[in-house]
């Protein structure tokens, strides 16, 4: 029983971390697009 609770907690933490990281990167993309006038192509070249 304890193992399943630990596994569920670990999965929840992992999902939360991924969602927060995605939101952070999306925020950076939006800031670059709006504040610095980057284009989608500029961002593609910058991050790839």
C-alpha positions, -999 to +999 in steps of 0.1 A: +000+000+000+028+024+009+046+017-024+015+026-044+011+059-026+047+067-032+044+059-069+013+080-072+029+109-054+060+106-076+039+106-108+019+136-095+051+156-088+065+147-122+034+158-140+033+190-121+069+197-129+064+191-166+033+214-166+052+242-148+082+239-171+059+240-202+041+271-188+075+287-181+088+280-217+055+292-232+058+324-212+093+330-225+082+324-260+053+349-256+077+374-241+102+371-269+074+374-295+057+404-280+085+424-262+114+418-285+096+414-318+109+379-326+091+359-352+082+323-349+110+315-373+135+333-351+124+313-321+127+281-340+163+289-350+170+301-314+158+269-296+166+242-322 
